[in-house]
Amino acid sequence: MRWPQDAEGWPLREHSRMQLLRPHRWHIQEAGEGKTLILIHGAGGATQSWRGLFPLLAQSYHVVSIDLPGQGLTQAGSRSRYGLDAMAEDVLALIRDNGWTPRTLIGHSAGGAIALRLAELGAVPDGCVIGLNPALSNFKGVAGWLFPMLAKVLALNPFSASLFTAAASESSVRNLIKGTGSKLDEEGIALYRKLATDRTHVDATLAMMAQWSLDGLLSRLGEIACPVHLIVGTNDLAVPPKTSRDAARILPNATVVELPGLGHLAHEEDPGQIADLIHTILQG
């Protein structure tokens, strides 16, 4: 799914543009005026994840969302730039090249970890980080070595992404969403299937999994001084709410808000509630 040939029907396409900033060719969506909010999606997602929240926030703020390297419509220029540190560095370069001064970094799932790493790098000197069901813990037990190892094997196999996309039926995507504890509308499911059947997107997601490590960030959580607000769905089956509660005990200036009945994709299930929470945080 490369811009613009295969992007027909992509949410908020009227706000999209492409920007070459080596090593990547970025897909960016930008709208609104006021304080700048940067939206960072999680692994396997893209800007479509913000289709409900983006326009609500753009009524009051200057909102920017990006597709991470190789995912969605961003064209990756290097297969060595999928790890946490490398992606944060590349996103920071994009922020600085555009002259954005973020008031807030909003990251979902793995995007929450990227937002915190960006804060460490000085991306929000006078702002805050908002994590939506942030993935702030490594896999435990057997999964700790099995899942990353499996991702590395798949990423090294040039046929693995093709095999995955061929198996991405509508029912399998529905089951995948169900496994997050969230309930999406038909548009949401169709968009995730579009991503799951895109070989380039899947290949980049596998490479991201293979290169991902939170060890450094987690060891430095106690040094992140900026305000951090964690918003979690109590029905999140992908990243348990306890993960955010544990992180908040270490972060020097953190709050946690739990939303009953919402899952890992809470911002897609109830964008209005999330937008209200964000506005309350920023007005506080």
N, C-alpha and C positions, 0 to 999 in steps of 0.2 A: 504494500500500500504506500506508494510514493506520490508525493505532491507533484502536479495537481491531478494527474490522470485518474487516480483511484480514490480521490478524496471527496467525491460527490456524496452529499448527504452527511458529511462530517459536521458534528455540532459546532455552532458558532463560527462557521467558516468565514463569515464576513469580517471577523476580527483577526484572521490569520495572515501571517506573512512568513517568508523564509529569510534567514540570514546566514551567510557564510562567515563563520569565525572559526578558523582552523583549531582542531582538526575536523570539526563537525559542520554540517549544514542544518541549522536549527529551525524547527517549527515553533513559532511564537504566536500566542493570541494575546491581544492587548486592547483594553478599553477603559473608559472612565477617567475621572480627574480627581485629584486630591492626593492623600498619602498613598504611597506605593505598597501594594501587597504582592508578593511573589508566591505563586501556587506550584507545588512540586508533587507530582503524582507518585504512586508506589510502583513496585516492580510488576511488570505485566500490564500496567494500565497506560493511560495517555491523557491528553487534554480532554478527551470525552468524559473523563471521570468528574470534571468540574462543570458539566453542561448545565446543571441546575443552580449551583452555587455561584459560578462566575458572574452571570448577569445580575444577581441580587447584590453582590458586593460592588459591582461596577456602578451601581446607583449612587454610591457614596465615596468610592475610592478609585484610584488608578490601579487596575488589576492586570497582572501579567501571569500567564501560565505558559509553560514550556513542555515539550516532549523531551524526555531524557534521551541520550544518545542511542540511536538504533531503534528506539521504541516510537510507536505512533508514526508521525511523519518526519521526525528528525533523522537525517542520514548520518550515520556514524562514520568518522574518518579514520578511526583506529580501534582495533580490537583489544588494545591494551588499556583502554580508558574506561572500563566498566566497573571498577572497584569504587568503594565509598570515597576515598580521598581524591582519586582522579576525577570522578564526576563532580564532586564539590568544587574542585579547582576549576574545572571547565565551566560550570555554571557561574562561578564568581567572575571569571573572565568575561562571560556574556553580560552579566550585570554591569560591570565596569565599562565595557565597551559601549553600552547603551546609555550610560550616564544615569542609571536608576539608583535611587537612594532608598532602599526598602525600609518602610516603617515596620513591616512584619513579614516573616517567612512562614508560610503555612504548608506543612508537609503531611501527606497521608502515608501511613505504613512505612515502607523503606524511605519514602520522601521525608518523613519526620527525622530520620537519622541524618539525611543529607542536609536538612535545615539546621540541625544542631552543629554539624561539622562546618557549615557556612558561618554560623555564629562564631565559632572558634576562630575562623579565618578573618573575622572582622566585617562581615557583610551587613550586620545590623548594629552598628556601634551605639545607637540611641533607641533601638527598637526591641522587639521581642520575637519569640518563636512560638507558634501554635502547632501542636502535633495532634493530628486526627488519627486515633488508633495507631500511634507510632510503634514501629517495630524496633524496640530498644532492648532486645535480648537475643542471644544466640540460641540455636536449637539445643535442646537438652538430650542427654543420654545418647542412645544409638544414633538418633537423627542428627546429632552434632557432627558426626563424621560421615554418615551414610548419605544424607541429602547433598552436602557440598560435593562429595566425591561423585555422586551420580550426576550432578550438574556439570562437573568438569568432564566426565566421560562423554556426556551428551554434547557439550559444547565443542569437543574435539572431533566429533563425528559429523562430517559434512551432510549426512543424510538424516540426522536426528531431528532437525527442525521440520523437514519435509514429512517425516513420519508422524510428528506431533500434529502438524496442521491437517494432515489427512484424517486423523482420528478425532478432530475437533468437531463433532456433530453438535447439533442444537441441544440434544439431551445431555451430552457430556459437559457442555458449557453451563447449562442450567444446574447440573449437579455440582459443578465447581463453585458457582455463585452460592448455592445452598450451603456448601461447606464453609462459607465465610460467616454464616449466621445472618446474612442480609437477604432481603426480598426486593428485587428490582422489577421495574416495569418492562414491557416487551422491548421498548427502545433500548434500554440499558443492556438487556441480554443480547440483542442483535448486535450492538456495538462491540461487546466483549467477544462475540463470535467472530466478528470481522477482524479483530486483533488476533484471535487465536488461530485464524486460518491464514494469517500473513506470515510467510516464511521469515522475512527479514526481522519482523518484530519478535517472533518467537526465538530466533537465533540470538538476538540481542538480550532478551530476557534470560536465556540460559547462560549466556556469557556473564551477565551481571551476577547471577546466582553463583557461578563458579569463582568469581573474583571477590565476592562480598565477604567482608570481615568487620565485625563491630568491636573487636577486642580493644583497639586503641581508643576509640570514642568512649566506650563504656568505662575504661580506666580513668578517663579525664572528666567524667560527668560532674564531679564535685568542683571543677574549676570553671564551669560555664556560668558566668555571673549574670547574664541577661535574664529577664523574666521569661519563663517557659510555662505555657499553659497547655495542659494535656486534656483532650476531649476524647472520651472513649465510650463505645457502645457496650452495654452490659452483656449483649448477646454475641459479642465478637468471638467466633470460634477459631479465628486464624491467629490473633495475637490477644491472649487473655488479658482482661483489664488489670490483673495483678501486675503485669509488666509495667504499666504506667505508674501504678501506686509505688512499686519498688523504686523506679527511676526517680520519682518525685521526692523520695526520702533522701536521695543522694544529691540531686540538683539543689543548689543554694537558694534559688528563688523560683519555686515551682508550685503550680496549682493543678488539681485534677477535678474534672467534672465528668460524672458518669451519666449516660443517657439510657434509661430503661428501655428495653425492647429493640434497640438498634444493634446491628451487627458491624462487621469490619468495614462495610461500605456505607457507614452512617450518613456521610455527606451526600451520597446519592439517594439514599432512602428518604431523607428529610432535610433537603438543603435549606429550607426556610428556618428551621430550628437552629441549624449550624450557623447560618448567616446572622441570626439574632445574637447568638452567643459570641461570635467574633466581634460584632459591633459593640456589645456590652464590654468585652475585654478591652477593646481599643479606646472606648470612651472612659474607662476607669482611671 
